[in-house]
Amino acid sequence: MKTISKETLAMLREKYPSGTRVELVHMDDPYTGLTTGDKGTVRFVDDVGTIHISWDCGSSFGAVYGVDIVMATKYN
């Protein structure tokens, strides 16, 4: 399991607090059913930096730091 620094983890938790709206840019998992542009709401960031998201489509896949890409949005 890859570990991240305490500083990086703190940055992720500051950038993606619970309730933050995000948009999927890229996910390295072909089985999620998610596509670029899908939107969701951050639930939490765990201790290894995975951003756990409740996607609007009903999915609950997490975005893995350093692999998947999501961006915070200012719109719903």
PDB file of N, H, CA, C and O in Angstrom:
ATOM      1  N   MET A   1       0.846  -1.176   0.000  1.00  0.00           N
ATOM      2  CA  MET A   1       0.000   0.000   0.000  1.00  0.00           C
ATOM      3  C   MET A   1       0.890   1.237   0.000  1.00  0.00           C
ATOM      4  O   MET A   1       1.840   1.344   0.776  1.00  0.00           O
ATOM      5  N   LYS A   2       0.561   2.158  -0.881  1.00  0.00           N
ATOM      6  H   LYS A   2      -0.210   2.071  -1.511  1.00  0.00           H
ATOM      7  CA  LYS A   2       1.314   3.398  -0.984  1.00  0.00           C
ATOM      8  C   LYS A   2       0.889   4.348   0.135  1.00  0.00           C
ATOM      9  O   LYS A   2      -0.300   4.473   0.429  1.00  0.00           O
ATOM     10  N   THR A   3       1.851   5.008   0.751  1.00  0.00           N
ATOM     11  H   THR A   3       2.817   4.906   0.512  1.00  0.00           H
ATOM     12  CA  THR A   3       1.528   5.963   1.799  1.00  0.00           C
ATOM     13  C   THR A   3       1.780   7.372   1.289  1.00  0.00           C
ATOM     14  O   THR A   3       2.567   7.580   0.366  1.00  0.00           O
ATOM     15  N   ILE A   4       1.106   8.330   1.897  1.00  0.00           N
ATOM     16  H   ILE A   4       0.466   8.161   2.647  1.00  0.00           H
ATOM     17  CA  ILE A   4       1.312   9.723   1.543  1.00  0.00           C
ATOM     18  C   ILE A   4       1.767  10.474   2.783  1.00  0.00           C
ATOM     19  O   ILE A   4       1.566  10.020   3.909  1.00  0.00           O
ATOM     20  N   SER A   5       2.377  11.618   2.565  1.00  0.00           N
ATOM     21  H   SER A   5       2.541  11.987   1.650  1.00  0.00           H
ATOM     22  CA  SER A   5       2.889  12.401   3.691  1.00  0.00           C
ATOM     23  C   SER A   5       1.739  13.029   4.477  1.00  0.00           C
ATOM     24  O   SER A   5       0.628  13.186   3.970  1.00  0.00           O
ATOM     25  N   LYS A   6       2.030  13.378   5.710  1.00  0.00           N
ATOM     26  H   LYS A   6       2.932  13.250   6.122  1.00  0.00           H
ATOM     27  CA  LYS A   6       1.029  14.043   6.548  1.00  0.00           C
ATOM     28  C   LYS A   6       0.622  15.372   5.930  1.00  0.00           C
ATOM     29  O   LYS A   6      -0.536  15.777   6.025  1.00  0.00           O
ATOM     30  N   GLU A   7       1.579  16.053   5.294  1.00  0.00           N
ATOM     31  H   GLU A   7       2.520  15.724   5.217  1.00  0.00           H
ATOM     32  CA  GLU A   7       1.299  17.338   4.660  1.00  0.00           C
ATOM     33  C   GLU A   7       0.332  17.178   3.483  1.00  0.00           C
ATOM     34  O   GLU A   7      -0.588  17.978   3.313  1.00  0.00           O
ATOM     35  N   THR A   8       0.550  16.138   2.677  1.00  0.00           N
ATOM     36  H   THR A   8       1.298  15.488   2.815  1.00  0.00           H
ATOM     37  CA  THR A   8      -0.331  15.887   1.536  1.00  0.00           C
ATOM     38  C   THR A   8      -1.724  15.515   2.013  1.00  0.00           C
ATOM     39  O   THR A   8      -2.718  15.982   1.457  1.00  0.00           O
ATOM     40  N   LEU A   9      -1.802  14.684   3.032  1.00  0.00           N
ATOM     41  H   LEU A   9      -0.994  14.305   3.484  1.00  0.00           H
ATOM     42  CA  LEU A   9      -3.094  14.299   3.581  1.00  0.00           C
ATOM     43  C   LEU A   9      -3.839  15.522   4.119  1.00  0.00           C
ATOM     44  O   LEU A   9      -5.042  15.665   3.900  1.00  0.00           O
ATOM     45  N   ALA A  10      -3.132  16.392   4.814  1.00  0.00           N
ATOM     46  H   ALA A  10      -2.155  16.276   4.992  1.00  0.00           H
ATOM     47  CA  ALA A  10      -3.753  17.612   5.339  1.00  0.00           C
ATOM     48  C   ALA A  10      -4.254  18.500   4.204  1.00  0.00           C
ATOM     49  O   ALA A  10      -5.325  19.096   4.310  1.00  0.00           O
ATOM     50  N   MET A  11      -3.480  18.591   3.112  1.00  0.00           N
ATOM     51  H   MET A  11      -2.609  18.106   3.027  1.00  0.00           H
ATOM     52  CA  MET A  11      -3.877  19.389   1.959  1.00  0.00           C
ATOM     53  C   MET A  11      -5.151  18.827   1.333  1.00  0.00           C
ATOM     54  O   MET A  11      -6.064  19.581   0.999  1.00  0.00           O
ATOM     55  N   LEU A  12      -5.214  17.491   1.173  1.00  0.00           N
ATOM     56  H   LEU A  12      -4.472  16.878   1.445  1.00  0.00           H
ATOM     57  CA  LEU A  12      -6.403  16.871   0.594  1.00  0.00           C
ATOM     58  C   LEU A  12      -7.636  17.112   1.463  1.00  0.00           C
ATOM     59  O   LEU A  12      -8.714  17.411   0.948  1.00  0.00           O
ATOM     60  N   ARG A  13      -7.477  16.984   2.762  1.00  0.00           N
ATOM     61  H   ARG A  13      -6.602  16.742   3.180  1.00  0.00           H
ATOM     62  CA  ARG A  13      -8.617  17.182   3.663  1.00  0.00           C
ATOM     63  C   ARG A  13      -9.069  18.636   3.684  1.00  0.00           C
ATOM     64  O   ARG A  13     -10.250  18.915   3.889  1.00  0.00           O
ATOM     65  N   GLU A  14      -8.141  19.561   3.474  1.00  0.00           N
ATOM     66  H   GLU A  14      -7.181  19.334   3.307  1.00  0.00           H
ATOM     67  CA  GLU A  14      -8.504  20.979   3.402  1.00  0.00           C
ATOM     68  C   GLU A  14      -9.201  21.292   2.078  1.00  0.00           C
ATOM     69  O   GLU A  14     -10.176  22.042   2.050  1.00  0.00           O
ATOM     70  N   LYS A  15      -8.702  20.718   0.985  1.00  0.00           N
ATOM     71  H   LYS A  15      -7.910  20.108   1.008  1.00  0.00           H
ATOM     72  CA  LYS A  15      -9.256  20.983  -0.345  1.00  0.00           C
ATOM     73  C   LYS A  15     -10.591  20.283  -0.569  1.00  0.00           C
ATOM     74  O   LYS A  15     -11.448  20.795  -1.289  1.00  0.00           O
ATOM     75  N   TYR A  16     -10.772  19.105   0.049  1.00  0.00           N
ATOM     76  H   TYR A  16     -10.076  18.689   0.634  1.00  0.00           H
ATOM     77  CA  TYR A  16     -11.973  18.295  -0.167  1.00  0.00           C
ATOM     78  C   TYR A  16     -12.688  17.963   1.141  1.00  0.00           C
ATOM     79  O   TYR A  16     -12.807  16.789   1.491  1.00  0.00           O
ATOM     80  N   PRO A  17     -13.168  18.975   1.874  1.00  0.00           N
ATOM     81  CA  PRO A  17     -13.915  18.661   3.101  1.00  0.00           C
ATOM     82  C   PRO A  17     -15.264  18.030   2.759  1.00  0.00           C
ATOM     83  O   PRO A  17     -15.755  18.148   1.637  1.00  0.00           O
ATOM     84  N   SER A  18     -15.841  17.372   3.732  1.00  0.00           N
ATOM     85  H   SER A  18     -15.443  17.277   4.644  1.00  0.00           H
ATOM     86  CA  SER A  18     -17.155  16.767   3.555  1.00  0.00           C
ATOM     87  C   SER A  18     -18.135  17.803   3.006  1.00  0.00           C
ATOM     88  O   SER A  18     -18.206  18.930   3.496  1.00  0.00           O
ATOM     89  N   GLY A  19     -18.888  17.403   1.981  1.00  0.00           N
ATOM     90  H   GLY A  19     -18.830  16.487   1.583  1.00  0.00           H
ATOM     91  CA  GLY A  19     -19.870  18.297   1.387  1.00  0.00           C
ATOM     92  C   GLY A  19     -19.392  19.001   0.127  1.00  0.00           C
ATOM     93  O   GLY A  19     -20.190  19.620  -0.577  1.00  0.00           O
ATOM     94  N   THR A  20     -18.092  18.914  -0.166  1.00  0.00           N
ATOM     95  H   THR A  20     -17.444  18.411   0.406  1.00  0.00           H
ATOM     96  CA  THR A  20     -17.557  19.550  -1.367  1.00  0.00           C
ATOM     97  C   THR A  20     -18.097  18.867  -2.614  1.00  0.00           C
ATOM     98  O   THR A  20     -18.095  17.639  -2.701  1.00  0.00           O
ATOM     99  N   ARG A  21     -18.553  19.647  -3.570  1.00  0.00           N
ATOM    100  H   ARG A  21     -18.554  20.645  -3.500  1.00  0.00           H
ATOM    101  CA  ARG A  21     -19.003  19.108  -4.844  1.00  0.00           C
ATOM    102  C   ARG A  21     -17.786  18.902  -5.732  1.00  0.00           C
ATOM    103  O   ARG A  21     -16.916  19.770  -5.810  1.00  0.00           O
ATOM    104  N   VAL A  22     -17.724  17.760  -6.399  1.00  0.00           N
ATOM    105  H   VAL A  22     -18.431  17.055  -6.335  1.00  0.00           H
ATOM    106  CA  VAL A  22     -16.610  17.437  -7.284  1.00  0.00           C
ATOM    107  C   VAL A  22     -17.118  16.945  -8.629  1.00  0.00           C
ATOM    108  O   VAL A  22     -18.260  16.504  -8.764  1.00  0.00           O
ATOM    109  N   GLU A  23     -16.233  17.033  -9.623  1.00  0.00           N
ATOM    110  H   GLU A  23     -15.306  17.390  -9.513  1.00  0.00           H
ATOM    111  CA  GLU A  23     -16.506  16.522 -10.958  1.00  0.00           C
ATOM    112  C   GLU A  23     -15.386  15.570 -11.331  1.00  0.00           C
ATOM    113  O   GLU A  23     -14.214  15.863 -11.095  1.00  0.00           O
ATOM    114  N   LEU A  24     -15.737  14.435 -11.910  1.00  0.00           N
ATOM    115  H   LEU A  24     -16.689  14.197 -12.101  1.00  0.00           H
ATOM    116  CA  LEU A  24     -14.749  13.447 -12.310  1.00  0.00           C
ATOM    117  C   LEU A  24     -14.028  13.890 -13.587  1.00  0.00           C
ATOM    118  O   LEU A  24     -14.657  14.221 -14.592  1.00  0.00           O
ATOM    119  N   VAL A  25     -12.697  13.887 -13.519  1.00  0.00           N
ATOM    120  H   VAL A  25     -12.187  13.619 -12.702  1.00  0.00           H
ATOM    121  CA  VAL A  25     -11.868  14.168 -14.684  1.00  0.00           C
ATOM    122  C   VAL A  25     -11.375  12.850 -15.276  1.00  0.00           C
ATOM    123  O   VAL A  25     -11.429  12.647 -16.489  1.00  0.00           O
ATOM    124  N   HIS A  26     -10.891  11.952 -14.403  1.00  0.00           N
ATOM    125  H   HIS A  26     -10.848  12.118 -13.418  1.00  0.00           H
ATOM    126  CA  HIS A  26     -10.387  10.649 -14.848  1.00  0.00           C
ATOM    127  C   HIS A  26     -10.452   9.659 -13.691  1.00  0.00           C
ATOM    128  O   HIS A  26     -10.112   9.994 -12.556  1.00  0.00           O
ATOM    129  N   MET A  27     -10.887   8.447 -13.984  1.00  0.00           N
ATOM    130  H   MET A  27     -11.163   8.175 -14.906  1.00  0.00           H
ATOM    131  CA  MET A  27     -10.846   7.372 -12.988  1.00  0.00           C
ATOM    132  C   MET A  27     -10.259   6.144 -13.654  1.00  0.00           C
ATOM    133  O   MET A  27     -10.705   5.729 -14.724  1.00  0.00           O
ATOM    134  N   ASP A  28      -9.257   5.568 -13.013  1.00  0.00           N
ATOM    135  H   ASP A  28      -8.895   5.905 -12.143  1.00  0.00           H
ATOM    136  CA  ASP A  28      -8.521   4.441 -13.575  1.00  0.00           C
ATOM    137  C   ASP A  28      -9.157   3.105 -13.182  1.00  0.00           C
ATOM    138  O   ASP A  28      -8.474   2.196 -12.709  1.00  0.00           O
ATOM    139  N   ASP A  29     -10.473   3.002 -13.384  1.00  0.00           N
ATOM    140  H   ASP A  29     -11.027   3.740 -13.768  1.00  0.00           H
ATOM    141  CA  ASP A  29     -11.196   1.769 -13.072  1.00  0.00           C
ATOM    142  C   ASP A  29     -12.353   1.638 -14.058  1.00  0.00           C
ATOM    143  O   ASP A  29     -13.368   2.319 -13.917  1.00  0.00           O
ATOM    144  N   PRO A  30     -12.203   0.765 -15.057  1.00  0.00           N
ATOM    145  CA  PRO A  30     -13.227   0.657 -16.091  1.00  0.00           C
ATOM    146  C   PRO A  30     -14.544   0.047 -15.608  1.00  0.00           C
ATOM    147  O   PRO A  30     -15.531   0.066 -16.343  1.00  0.00           O
ATOM    148  N   TYR A  31     -14.575  -0.486 -14.405  1.00  0.00           N
ATOM    149  H   TYR A  31     -13.773  -0.502 -13.808  1.00  0.00           H
ATOM    150  CA  TYR A  31     -15.767  -1.178 -13.916  1.00  0.00           C
ATOM    151  C   TYR A  31     -16.672  -0.314 -13.047  1.00  0.00           C
ATOM    152  O   TYR A  31     -17.694  -0.795 -12.558  1.00  0.00           O
ATOM    153  N   THR A  32     -16.315   0.953 -12.847  1.00  0.00           N
ATOM    154  H   THR A  32     -15.484   1.343 -13.244  1.00  0.00           H
ATOM    155  CA  THR A  32     -17.125   1.812 -11.978  1.00  0.00           C
ATOM    156  C   THR A  32     -18.430   2.243 -12.621  1.00  0.00           C
ATOM    157  O   THR A  32     -19.422   2.477 -11.929  1.00  0.00           O
ATOM    158  N   GLY A  33     -18.432   2.350 -13.937  1.00  0.00           N
ATOM    159  H   GLY A  33     -17.627   2.160 -14.498  1.00  0.00           H
ATOM    160  CA  GLY A  33     -19.601   2.886 -14.621  1.00  0.00           C
ATOM    161  C   GLY A  33     -19.609   4.403 -14.640  1.00  0.00           C
ATOM    162  O   GLY A  33     -20.489   5.012 -15.248  1.00  0.00           O
ATOM    163  N   LEU A  34     -18.627   5.025 -13.973  1.00  0.00           N
ATOM    164  H   LEU A  34     -17.912   4.530 -13.480  1.00  0.00           H
ATOM    165  CA  LEU A  34     -18.530   6.476 -13.964  1.00  0.00           C
ATOM    166  C   LEU A  34     -17.828   6.955 -15.226  1.00  0.00           C
ATOM    167  O   LEU A  34     -16.982   6.253 -15.780  1.00  0.00           O
ATOM    168  N   THR A  35     -18.183   8.157 -15.678  1.00  0.00           N
ATOM    169  H   THR A  35     -18.870   8.728 -15.228  1.00  0.00           H
ATOM    170  CA  THR A  35     -17.551   8.731 -16.860  1.00  0.00           C
ATOM    171  C   THR A  35     -17.113  10.163 -16.563  1.00  0.00           C
ATOM    172  O   THR A  35     -17.609  10.801 -15.634  1.00  0.00           O
ATOM    173  N   THR A  36     -16.191  10.642 -17.354  1.00  0.00           N
ATOM    174  H   THR A  36     -15.788  10.123 -18.108  1.00  0.00           H
ATOM    175  CA  THR A  36     -15.719  12.013 -17.223  1.00  0.00           C
ATOM    176  C   THR A  36     -16.912  12.960 -17.208  1.00  0.00           C
ATOM    177  O   THR A  36     -17.815  12.864 -18.039  1.00  0.00           O
ATOM    178  N   GLY A  37     -16.893  13.875 -16.244  1.00  0.00           N
ATOM    179  H   GLY A  37     -16.160  13.952 -15.569  1.00  0.00           H
ATOM    180  CA  GLY A  37     -17.980  14.845 -16.115  1.00  0.00           C
ATOM    181  C   GLY A  37     -19.005  14.485 -15.062  1.00  0.00           C
ATOM    182  O   GLY A  37     -19.803  15.335 -14.667  1.00  0.00           O
ATOM    183  N   ASP A  38     -19.004  13.227 -14.588  1.00  0.00           N
ATOM    184  H   ASP A  38     -18.356  12.537 -14.909  1.00  0.00           H
ATOM    185  CA  ASP A  38     -19.940  12.856 -13.523  1.00  0.00           C
ATOM    186  C   ASP A  38     -19.647  13.699 -12.284  1.00  0.00           C
ATOM    187  O   ASP A  38     -18.497  14.044 -12.011  1.00  0.00           O
ATOM    188  N   LYS A  39     -20.698  14.023 -11.545  1.00  0.00           N
ATOM    189  H   LYS A  39     -21.631  13.743 -11.767  1.00  0.00           H
ATOM    190  CA  LYS A  39     -20.561  14.873 -10.358  1.00  0.00           C
ATOM    191  C   LYS A  39     -20.977  14.114  -9.106  1.00  0.00           C
ATOM    192  O   LYS A  39     -21.770  13.173  -9.150  1.00  0.00           O
ATOM    193  N   GLY A  40     -20.412  14.560  -7.988  1.00  0.00           N
ATOM    194  H   GLY A  40     -19.768  15.324  -7.952  1.00  0.00           H
ATOM    195  CA  GLY A  40     -20.741  13.937  -6.723  1.00  0.00           C
ATOM    196  C   GLY A  40     -20.387  14.836  -5.555  1.00  0.00           C
ATOM    197  O   GLY A  40     -19.931  15.966  -5.734  1.00  0.00           O
ATOM    198  N   THR A  41     -20.605  14.317  -4.355  1.00  0.00           N
ATOM    199  H   THR A  41     -20.976  13.400  -4.209  1.00  0.00           H
ATOM    200  CA  THR A  41     -20.359  15.057  -3.119  1.00  0.00           C
ATOM    201  C   THR A  41     -19.395  14.266  -2.244  1.00  0.00           C
ATOM    202  O   THR A  41     -19.597  13.078  -1.994  1.00  0.00           O
ATOM    203  N   VAL A  42     -18.344  14.940  -1.781  1.00  0.00           N
ATOM    204  H   VAL A  42     -18.179  15.905  -1.984  1.00  0.00           H
ATOM    205  CA  VAL A  42     -17.340  14.301  -0.932  1.00  0.00           C
ATOM    206  C   VAL A  42     -17.964  13.927   0.405  1.00  0.00           C
ATOM    207  O   VAL A  42     -18.656  14.728   1.033  1.00  0.00           O
ATOM    208  N   ARG A  43     -17.704  12.681   0.828  1.00  0.00           N
ATOM    209  H   ARG A  43     -17.142  12.030   0.318  1.00  0.00           H
ATOM    210  CA  ARG A  43     -18.112  12.224   2.154  1.00  0.00           C
ATOM    211  C   ARG A  43     -16.988  12.440   3.154  1.00  0.00           C
ATOM    212  O   ARG A  43     -17.210  12.993   4.231  1.00  0.00           O
ATOM    213  N   PHE A  44     -15.769  12.000   2.798  1.00  0.00           N
ATOM    214  H   PHE A  44     -15.589  11.550   1.923  1.00  0.00           H
ATOM    215  CA  PHE A  44     -14.598  12.180   3.662  1.00  0.00           C
ATOM    216  C   PHE A  44     -13.346  11.767   2.903  1.00  0.00           C
ATOM    217  O   PHE A  44     -13.423  11.129   1.853  1.00  0.00           O
ATOM    218  N   VAL A  45     -12.188  12.140   3.450  1.00  0.00           N
ATOM    219  H   VAL A  45     -12.126  12.658   4.303  1.00  0.00           H
ATOM    220  CA  VAL A  45     -10.894  11.692   2.940  1.00  0.00           C
ATOM    221  C   VAL A  45     -10.308  10.773   3.998  1.00  0.00           C
ATOM    222  O   VAL A  45     -10.156  11.169   5.153  1.00  0.00           O
ATOM    223  N   ASP A  46      -9.977   9.543   3.608  1.00  0.00           N
ATOM    224  H   ASP A  46     -10.100   9.221   2.669  1.00  0.00           H
ATOM    225  CA  ASP A  46      -9.466   8.583   4.594  1.00  0.00           C
ATOM    226  C   ASP A  46      -7.963   8.779   4.846  1.00  0.00           C
ATOM    227  O   ASP A  46      -7.345   9.682   4.283  1.00  0.00           O
ATOM    228  N   ASP A  47      -7.393   7.933   5.689  1.00  0.00           N
ATOM    229  H   ASP A  47      -7.895   7.199   6.146  1.00  0.00           H
ATOM    230  CA  ASP A  47      -6.007   8.087   6.125  1.00  0.00           C
ATOM    231  C   ASP A  47      -4.963   7.808   5.051  1.00  0.00           C
ATOM    232  O   ASP A  47      -3.791   8.130   5.247  1.00  0.00           O
ATOM    233  N   VAL A  48      -5.352   7.218   3.921  1.00  0.00           N
ATOM    234  H   VAL A  48      -6.304   6.956   3.762  1.00  0.00           H
ATOM    235  CA  VAL A  48      -4.402   6.994   2.828  1.00  0.00           C
ATOM    236  C   VAL A  48      -4.653   7.958   1.671  1.00  0.00           C
ATOM    237  O   VAL A  48      -4.020   7.851   0.621  1.00  0.00           O
ATOM    238  N   GLY A  49      -5.586   8.906   1.866  1.00  0.00           N
ATOM    239  H   GLY A  49      -6.100   8.993   2.719  1.00  0.00           H
ATOM    240  CA  GLY A  49      -5.828   9.941   0.880  1.00  0.00           C
ATOM    241  C   GLY A  49      -6.904   9.643  -0.142  1.00  0.00           C
ATOM    242  O   GLY A  49      -7.079  10.409  -1.090  1.00  0.00           O
ATOM    243  N   THR A  50      -7.635   8.540   0.028  1.00  0.00           N
ATOM    244  H   THR A  50      -7.493   7.918   0.798  1.00  0.00           H
ATOM    245  CA  THR A  50      -8.740   8.265  -0.881  1.00  0.00           C
ATOM    246  C   THR A  50      -9.886   9.214  -0.554  1.00  0.00           C
ATOM    247  O   THR A  50     -10.289   9.351   0.601  1.00  0.00           O
ATOM    248  N   ILE A  51     -10.405   9.869  -1.598  1.00  0.00           N
ATOM    249  H   ILE A  51     -10.078   9.758  -2.536  1.00  0.00           H
ATOM    250  CA  ILE A  51     -11.514  10.803  -1.436  1.00  0.00           C
ATOM    251  C   ILE A  51     -12.799  10.005  -1.667  1.00  0.00           C
ATOM    252  O   ILE A  51     -13.101   9.617  -2.795  1.00  0.00           O
ATOM    253  N   HIS A  52     -13.538   9.768  -0.610  1.00  0.00           N
ATOM    254  H   HIS A  52     -13.293  10.084   0.306  1.00  0.00           H
ATOM    255  CA  HIS A  52     -14.772   8.991  -0.696  1.00  0.00           C
ATOM    256  C   HIS A  52     -15.904   9.911  -1.133  1.00  0.00           C
ATOM    257  O   HIS A  52     -16.154  10.949  -0.519  1.00  0.00           O
ATOM    258  N   ILE A  53     -16.590   9.508  -2.216  1.00  0.00           N
ATOM    259  H   ILE A  53     -16.387   8.665  -2.714  1.00  0.00           H
ATOM    260  CA  ILE A  53     -17.563  10.372  -2.874  1.00  0.00           C
ATOM    261  C   ILE A  53     -18.883   9.641  -3.074  1.00  0.00           C
ATOM    262  O   ILE A  53     -18.912   8.478  -3.477  1.00  0.00           O
ATOM    263  N   SER A  54     -19.971  10.341  -2.787  1.00  0.00           N
ATOM    264  H   SER A  54     -19.947  11.286  -2.460  1.00  0.00           H
ATOM    265  CA  SER A  54     -21.308   9.859  -3.146  1.00  0.00           C
ATOM    266  C   SER A  54     -21.622  10.498  -4.489  1.00  0.00           C
ATOM    267  O   SER A  54     -21.900  11.694  -4.569  1.00  0.00           O
ATOM    268  N   TRP A  55     -21.576   9.700  -5.528  1.00  0.00           N
ATOM    269  H   TRP A  55     -21.350   8.729  -5.463  1.00  0.00           H
ATOM    270  CA  TRP A  55     -21.815  10.198  -6.882  1.00  0.00           C
ATOM    271  C   TRP A  55     -23.309  10.384  -7.109  1.00  0.00           C
ATOM    272  O   TRP A  55     -24.124   9.626  -6.582  1.00  0.00           O
ATOM    273  N   ASP A  56     -23.665  11.396  -7.895  1.00  0.00           N
ATOM    274  H   ASP A  56     -23.004  12.012  -8.323  1.00  0.00           H
ATOM    275  CA  ASP A  56     -25.072  11.701  -8.157  1.00  0.00           C
ATOM    276  C   ASP A  56     -25.802  10.536  -8.817  1.00  0.00           C
ATOM    277  O   ASP A  56     -27.021  10.426  -8.687  1.00  0.00           O
ATOM    278  N   CYS A  57     -25.082   9.664  -9.522  1.00  0.00           N
ATOM    279  H   CYS A  57     -24.092   9.753  -9.627  1.00  0.00           H
ATOM    280  CA  CYS A  57     -25.693   8.520 -10.196  1.00  0.00           C
ATOM    281  C   CYS A  57     -26.022   7.380  -9.231  1.00  0.00           C
ATOM    282  O   CYS A  57     -26.609   6.375  -9.630  1.00  0.00           O
ATOM    283  N   GLY A  58     -25.637   7.541  -7.946  1.00  0.00           N
ATOM    284  H   GLY A  58     -25.160   8.358  -7.622  1.00  0.00           H
ATOM    285  CA  GLY A  58     -25.934   6.518  -6.953  1.00  0.00           C
ATOM    286  C   GLY A  58     -24.736   5.682  -6.544  1.00  0.00           C
ATOM    287  O   GLY A  58     -24.813   4.925  -5.576  1.00  0.00           O
ATOM    288  N   SER A  59     -23.639   5.804  -7.260  1.00  0.00           N
ATOM    289  H   SER A  59     -23.577   6.418  -8.047  1.00  0.00           H
ATOM    290  CA  SER A  59     -22.413   5.068  -6.946  1.00  0.00           C
ATOM    291  C   SER A  59     -21.722   5.696  -5.741  1.00  0.00           C
ATOM    292  O   SER A  59     -22.016   6.834  -5.376  1.00  0.00           O
ATOM    293  N   SER A  60     -20.809   4.958  -5.125  1.00  0.00           N
ATOM    294  H   SER A  60     -20.570   4.033  -5.421  1.00  0.00           H
ATOM    295  CA  SER A  60     -20.059   5.499  -3.983  1.00  0.00           C
ATOM    296  C   SER A  60     -18.571   5.146  -4.070  1.00  0.00           C
ATOM    297  O   SER A  60     -17.937   4.859  -3.054  1.00  0.00           O
ATOM    298  N   PHE A  61     -18.026   5.168  -5.270  1.00  0.00           N
ATOM    299  H   PHE A  61     -18.541   5.401  -6.095  1.00  0.00           H
ATOM    300  CA  PHE A  61     -16.603   4.872  -5.440  1.00  0.00           C
ATOM    301  C   PHE A  61     -15.743   6.011  -4.917  1.00  0.00           C
ATOM    302  O   PHE A  61     -16.118   7.180  -5.009  1.00  0.00           O
ATOM    303  N   GLY A  62     -14.571   5.654  -4.359  1.00  0.00           N
ATOM    304  H   GLY A  62     -14.267   4.704  -4.285  1.00  0.00           H
ATOM    305  CA  GLY A  62     -13.610   6.639  -3.905  1.00  0.00           C
ATOM    306  C   GLY A  62     -12.596   6.936  -4.991  1.00  0.00           C
ATOM    307  O   GLY A  62     -12.249   6.068  -5.791  1.00  0.00           O
ATOM    308  N   ALA A  63     -12.120   8.186  -5.009  1.00  0.00           N
ATOM    309  H   ALA A  63     -12.401   8.892  -4.359  1.00  0.00           H
ATOM    310  CA  ALA A  63     -11.068   8.599  -5.936  1.00  0.00           C
ATOM    311  C   ALA A  63      -9.726   8.411  -5.236  1.00  0.00           C
ATOM    312  O   ALA A  63      -9.487   8.987  -4.174  1.00  0.00           O
ATOM    313  N   VAL A  64      -8.855   7.606  -5.830  1.00  0.00           N
ATOM    314  H   VAL A  64      -9.049   7.138  -6.692  1.00  0.00           H
ATOM    315  CA  VAL A  64      -7.574   7.266  -5.225  1.00  0.00           C
ATOM    316  C   VAL A  64      -6.550   8.348  -5.541  1.00  0.00           C
ATOM    317  O   VAL A  64      -6.315   8.666  -6.707  1.00  0.00           O
ATOM    318  N   TYR A  65      -5.941   8.912  -4.499  1.00  0.00           N
ATOM    319  H   TYR A  65      -6.132   8.653  -3.552  1.00  0.00           H
ATOM    320  CA  TYR A  65      -4.939   9.961  -4.687  1.00  0.00           C
ATOM    321  C   TYR A  65      -3.773   9.438  -5.525  1.00  0.00           C
ATOM    322  O   TYR A  65      -3.248   8.354  -5.271  1.00  0.00           O
ATOM    323  N   GLY A  66      -3.378  10.225  -6.526  1.00  0.00           N
ATOM    324  H   GLY A  66      -3.805  11.106  -6.732  1.00  0.00           H
ATOM    325  CA  GLY A  66      -2.260   9.850  -7.378  1.00  0.00           C
ATOM    326  C   GLY A  66      -2.630   8.957  -8.540  1.00  0.00           C
ATOM    327  O   GLY A  66      -1.785   8.665  -9.386  1.00  0.00           O
ATOM    328  N   VAL A  67      -3.889   8.514  -8.600  1.00  0.00           N
ATOM    329  H   VAL A  67      -4.575   8.752  -7.913  1.00  0.00           H
ATOM    330  CA  VAL A  67      -4.351   7.637  -9.674  1.00  0.00           C
ATOM    331  C   VAL A  67      -5.545   8.265 -10.389  1.00  0.00           C
ATOM    332  O   VAL A  67      -5.532   8.439 -11.607  1.00  0.00           O
ATOM    333  N   ASP A  68      -6.566   8.596  -9.624  1.00  0.00           N
ATOM    334  H   ASP A  68      -6.576   8.454  -8.634  1.00  0.00           H
ATOM    335  CA  ASP A  68      -7.790   9.173 -10.177  1.00  0.00           C
ATOM    336  C   ASP A  68      -7.734  10.699 -10.034  1.00  0.00           C
ATOM    337  O   ASP A  68      -6.993  11.234  -9.210  1.00  0.00           O
ATOM    338  N   ILE A  69      -8.540  11.386 -10.861  1.00  0.00           N
ATOM    339  H   ILE A  69      -9.142  10.951 -11.530  1.00  0.00           H
ATOM    340  CA  ILE A  69      -8.529  12.842 -10.829  1.00  0.00           C
ATOM    341  C   ILE A  69      -9.952  13.366 -10.715  1.00  0.00           C
ATOM    342  O   ILE A  69     -10.811  13.073 -11.548  1.00  0.00           O
ATOM    343  N   VAL A  70     -10.182  14.145  -9.670  1.00  0.00           N
ATOM    344  H   VAL A  70      -9.485  14.383  -8.994  1.00  0.00           H
ATOM    345  CA  VAL A  70     -11.437  14.871  -9.515  1.00  0.00           C
ATOM    346  C   VAL A  70     -11.091  16.344  -9.279  1.00  0.00           C
ATOM    347  O   VAL A  70      -9.997  16.672  -8.821  1.00  0.00           O
ATOM    348  N   MET A  71     -12.039  17.218  -9.598  1.00  0.00           N
ATOM    349  H   MET A  71     -12.928  16.951  -9.970  1.00  0.00           H
ATOM    350  CA  MET A  71     -11.809  18.626  -9.305  1.00  0.00           C
ATOM    351  C   MET A  71     -13.007  19.164  -8.550  1.00  0.00           C
ATOM    352  O   MET A  71     -14.158  18.835  -8.838  1.00  0.00           O
ATOM    353  N   ALA A  72     -12.694  20.011  -7.564  1.00  0.00           N
ATOM    354  H   ALA A  72     -11.759  20.279  -7.331  1.00  0.00           H
ATOM    355  CA  ALA A  72     -13.759  20.651  -6.814  1.00  0.00           C
ATOM    356  C   ALA A  72     -14.476  21.636  -7.724  1.00  0.00           C
ATOM    357  O   ALA A  72     -13.848  22.313  -8.538  1.00  0.00           O
ATOM    358  N   THR A  73     -15.786  21.712  -7.583  1.00  0.00           N
ATOM    359  H   THR A  73     -16.297  21.162  -6.922  1.00  0.00           H
ATOM    360  CA  THR A  73     -16.573  22.633  -8.389  1.00  0.00           C
ATOM    361  C   THR A  73     -17.283  23.631  -7.492  1.00  0.00           C
ATOM    362  O   THR A  73     -17.444  23.403  -6.293  1.00  0.00           O
ATOM    363  N   LYS A  74     -17.696  24.714  -8.070  1.00  0.00           N
ATOM    364  H   LYS A  74     -17.566  24.900  -9.044  1.00  0.00           H
ATOM    365  CA  LYS A  74     -18.434  25.732  -7.303  1.00  0.00           C
ATOM    366  C   LYS A  74     -19.905  25.734  -7.704  1.00  0.00           C
ATOM    367  O   LYS A  74     -20.655  26.642  -7.346  1.00  0.00           O
ATOM    368  N   TYR A  75     -20.307  24.713  -8.448  1.00  0.00           N
ATOM    369  H   TYR A  75     -19.698  23.975  -8.739  1.00  0.00           H
ATOM    370  CA  TYR A  75     -21.690  24.632  -8.902  1.00  0.00           C
ATOM    371  C   TYR A  75     -22.225  23.239  -8.626  1.00  0.00           C
ATOM    372  O   TYR A  75     -21.462  22.297  -8.418  1.00  0.00           O
ATOM    373  N   ASN A  76     -23.522  23.122  -8.627  1.00  0.00           N
ATOM    374  H   ASN A  76     -24.143  23.888  -8.796  1.00  0.00           H
ATOM    375  CA  ASN A  76     -24.156  21.816  -8.417  1.00  0.00           C
ATOM    376  C   ASN A  76     -24.509  21.278  -9.747  1.00  0.00           C
ATOM    377  O   ASN A  76     -25.058  20.180  -9.842  1.00  0.00           O
TER     378      ASN A  76
END
